[in-house]
Amino acid sequence: MSAGWVAGAIRARALASRCAGLDGARELARTSGLDEALRLLAGTPYHPRVRAAASLPAAQRAVAATLLWHLRVLAGWLPRGGVTMLRPLAAGFEIANVAARLRPSPAAPSPAPTAPPHAEAPRAGPAPATADGEPAAHRPEAGRPASAEPATGEPAPAEPPCTRPADGAGTAPLEPRTTRSAYTVTPVVPPYDLGALATAWRGLSRAGTPGALRAALTASSWGDPGDETPAAILASMRLTAALRTAAAVPGARRWAAGRAAVLTARERFVHGRTPAAGARRGATAVLGARAVNAASWADFRHALPPAAAWVVAGVGTPEDLWRAELRWWHTLEADGRSMAHTVRHDATAVVGAVAVLSADAWAVRAALALAARGGARPEVLDALV
């Protein structure tokens, strides 16, 4: 093992050891307001960025930015091959950057989406590491955790499954059924700075029209999304990130397959959309054609390969998909801790630490959302952490 991997593994474990942890997230979620919760973060690595936050979206974004900074620090310690390995795990931030630029055109407002029973209306803001631009909140009063999202995008650990391993954690917001000409590509918030972890952000950031954005994606390793609508573009990017994670990140295939299952289920059975070519390509590569083409929720579950079926086991209806998302995050955290504590100083330890960091950012973002609503009821807190 090279000196770079040894140094990277040691640094990764050190970063993971400073996480707020489940106990810290529970304490945050029990507070009666955002200001109190932010004060509790004073002793954590999130404090330098969250202390100036004046709102929940700003605080959640600061948590996600902290995660991204930790990934960039790790990239600086690792050999070149390690940076290549980390890139899929940071993909959620690039997805969040794209999602933040996709806005309905003032001249052609999109029709309101139909909200599934378990979700609220979309709200502005990014989401992990997970932050592929998809955090939406569950209704705590309905016994479901509030979401908050960041990196690992989706999704990569930095991006949550249905939410975004890195703009936050939770489930992804509802996306309007816009036509090709009903939205614009306009910067709304400063993008996350991925540095060497960017996949193709330089080219994507220059795209000023839907057609140019699709062309930039097609010319990059993201591939052609198959359409120019926000739904097609973001679904394609998220599932491509899952595919790249499965192929390039040691020990992460099960996470990637579980994420792909949740993303595909959301598209098919919650939003009621037939995946465009890009999303179908990624989903089929990870889950197989039988699952992607399944006509019903039951058929979908039965057609999933073992690497993905675990995440929806016991989830009886698409309305309960939030349970699969929570299971995904909890599994990511548990697997990550086991991998991070391996005796070897290698990629396994680094990937495990990234998973722990991503899950921690997700839990903290969700806890902040609960605190901002006056604190979590015990049953909501138990479901979350």
Beta strands, then each sheet from edge to edge (+ up, - down):
strand 1: 102-104
strand 2: 148-150
strand 3: 167-169
strand 4: 183-185
sheet 1: 1+ 4-
sheet 2: 2+ 3-
end
